[in-house]
Amino acid sequence: MSSFRLPQGGLIDRSRSLAFRFDGVGFSGHPGDTLASALLASDVHLVGRSFKYHRPRGILAAGVEETNALVSVGDEPRVDTNSRATSVELYEGLTARSLHGWPSLSLDVGALAGALSGLLVAGFYYKTFMWPRRLWQRVYEPLIRRMAGPGEAPRGPDPDRYDKTHVHCDVLVVGGGPAGLAAARASASGGARVVLVDEQPEFGGQLLGSGAPIGGQPFTLWVQSVLAELRALPEVTLLPRTTLFGYYDHNFLCAVERRNKVVRERLWHFRARHVVLAAGAHERPLVFGGNDVPGVMLAGAVLKYARRYGVAAGRRVLVFANNDAGYAQAAALARSGVGIAAIVDPRREAGAQALRLAEDAEIRTISGSVIGDAIGRARVSGARVVPMEGGPATELECDLIAMSGGYSPVVHLFSQAQGKLQWDESKLCFLPGRPAQAVRCAGAANGCFGLAAALVEGHEAGARAARDAGFAPDSRLTVPIAKDDLPYRIQALWQVPSQLRKRKAFVDLEGDVTAEDVALAAREGFRSVEHFKRYTTTGMSSDQGKTSNLNGLALLSAATARTIPETGTTTFRAPYTPISYGALAGRDLGDFLDPIRVTPIHSWHEAQDAVFENVGQWKRPWFYRSTRGESMHQAVQREAKAVRSALGVVDASTLGKIDIQGRDAAQFLDRIYTNTFSSLGIGRARYGLMCREDGMVFDDGVTTRLGEQHFWMTTTTGGAARVLDWLEEWLQTEWIDLEVYCTSITEQWATVAVSGPKARELMARIAPEMPLDPDSFPFLSMREARVAGIDANVFRISFTGELAYEINVQSHHGLALWQAIMDAGARLGITAYGTEAIHLLRAEKGFIIVGQETDGTVAPHDLGLSRMVAKSKDFLGKRSLERGDTRREDRKQLVGLLPADPNEVLPEGAQITVEAVPLPARLGSAPIPMVGHVSSSYFSPNLGRSFALALVKAGRSRLGSTIHVPLEGRAAQARIVHPVFLDPEGARQRG
Amino acid sequence: MLLIRCPWCGPRDETEFRNGGPAHIVRPREPTTTDEAAWGEYLFIRDNPKGWFRERWVHAAGCRRWFNALRHTVSHEIEATYRVDETPPEPPV
């Protein structure tokens, strides 16, 4: 038992002890403690160093609004950096480290920054680390990160499990304090589906801190009876340890539940008919000299440590209050056995009831005075008390200063939900105004700071919410009577006037923003609250200014001679408190991040040591290693040579396939493709180009007519879904009179393409009944046949430029077909090839790949495909091809490139210039005009040299001329040629 | 996240849908005789009102049907969703 634990009281289990370590030192606490309360019980106040000046900092608060006591909890790989010690529940063996202390908390090199603090004013980073630019990456950034970094992220992957769940409810009650409990009880009484969330491990909210009785009994009895009532109702869900962090459109809300069981955290998604926000209020600090010294705390927090945790944060507490609630807090502290030195109040006179409370508790009051400065460095040892009108200061001894600066309702969620805030000049706070969604606020969150009134308001909000959701709450329910606190009387004291203090007075502790910084920012013209926030970093730290925002705003208003509502607030954004990436990711990790699509032939590819590449969600063989040590280059060269010299086989199952049927199918395709399909004979195939309405190429592929009203469309692998969506969009929204049905059949058919001079020989072996001569089965046609004993659709189409057959069978026969082809092809030297060889082979032929030769700014004629653009019909994009800009002569056009060095493979994406300009260009030299870029580039085993495809401005008029590709330290030279490098007549594929 | 009532499937989360921009843009009947300015207007020029807005949605991860919605671009209230062949509802006053 440590000396600062009160002899009795608190909601802790004193029969058990929990050992924990903080910065390597062993301590103990009790179940029910937070890390902060256990540290305070051991008289540890110094728990961190501040962000900028590295000043010693202590525990300020007793909840999520904590701004100083940020710690790293746990050991690698289970490290939670940036946890607030005030909400970390104590457990046996907990280890925690302070942040910002380097090399150690007590000996901190960064504290030098404090000595130089005159230089570290608002906007310091913007002013200092600007020049010279080259110092930024090497010096400034690593230095700032070292000094500033709020903890270190764990290095290993997170070993824990996280979950997500979705819930629809009638009434969602946020906050389990008196108002929230009363609201949940009223809502649930009519049978509504109610969810009650609260961020703390126990329900009770402010009652846990104040310990105020309800109905003449300890509040715990009332809380337990309400919870028992709620638990008995089947439609009610109680979620303690659950932080509602985001309020989005249409009453969609998100919360994180800390389970620490099989699942560490669970992310809840709520869609609520109605929401009751009863999230309480945060107490504000007061701005005076040295208000950041360890031992300066919020008065409500000091009371909460006494009442809930049985801890005296100090033995001789000086209360500094600008409102009557401070008197009640002081009196309650005194009743708990905490010594009160005095109450310092800037007002001439507090309320009569407040004064009577102080008098009854025999507490000295010093009115019309303020604390000018706290005395002490690493711990408060006293205070300088100064009369408001000036005059000599009195030094008072104390070991703790408790600040009571008034309450700010937690309007964060209300404001996230686009609700308007309203300034209340008598309560000096923003209150929820006009809501933008189905939401009600109750209790302290609504500015109703008295307990009795909060109970009534909560009850009514809950009952009304249930009624709005269509339920009739039990009208016999009564609200318990509580003795109300004092009327809430407060007088503004946004800062202790600067002439009454000597030390730095902080507005935002976590961001190290002082009252002087606020004044400086205002003088420098940062009037807009959003600019002010970013310039000074007020409210930008991990606490998001829960305790500092209003003080900063008030000082800015005063400095710019505006009222607080005129100045306005910054935008409240989710999350309300920091949440883990683990919770957001849930189980969408690794293989579950995105669906993985594989073809029916995948197992063969794996067995053959294929290296896969991702094409959309598909895994496609990129190349196959025929022997252990074979490099990618060697493999691709081997595969590409085999196709041209003998026989290659590729798994083309991933190509998009769309079955198109209906009365108007042919007419529809005429409108979709740039070329005509209505004239296509049954059994014939045609390569087609699709454009968007702006005339730019969108997708390509071969479409085959299977019947009068039946087509088989193929698309690129990556474009399959996009094309189907495109077809549907036009059918459903523009041409609703057309009768056409589009069905994806990509996964229903496996496609194997055999390609090369020996392809016909192979087909003769595996489809012996099939007539294969060019007259019976010509290029660009389709036949049904039995291939390897399997019913197949065989297409004579070619993406390699060789004699080729694309054999389609139902998916479940895919592997059998492949195996049969490999067996029959063995003696013909059959070689499986991957996507890289496909790309090389088609580039030799000048065939484009949509997305590689095109980028959404390339029209058919830019690619030299004007012959595919029909003159006599309309199609999507046609009119745009006639636009002046589309017809410009100097547009980028597809050309071939032959590098001067036949072994040089130009980098894809490289820029093309006319002049030879090595990189990097000299600083200050004139811009070099770029005339194009390299789109595809390979070394061809069939040409015996390197080659490339490129898009070059007016490229077709530059055939034969020389261009340059700027590279590091040199410029490669290349000649512009026609983009078909091999078999320009197409004799091979027609063969 | 919006809650959108698909005319065929009922209310579903926004993540099931894809937005298709403003509704009721009419494709010129005779594109070839449409002058460049009018075609450019059809292609590129879109309203971006602050207030009630008729827009297209497709239930992409559901029934895959297109429909229209009358949505307020500030409050995100959706007054109505309606089929492509239905008369567009009037914005609330």
Interface residues (C-beta under 8 A of the other chain):
Chain A: Y248 D249 H250 N251 F252 R271 Q418 A436 E693 D694 D725 E728 E729 Q732 T733 E734 I736 D874 K878 R879 S880 E882 R883 G884
Chain B: M1 L2 L3 D13 G20 R27 P28 P31 T32 T34 E36 W39 G40 L43 R56 V58 A60 R64 R65 W66 S75 H76 V84 D85
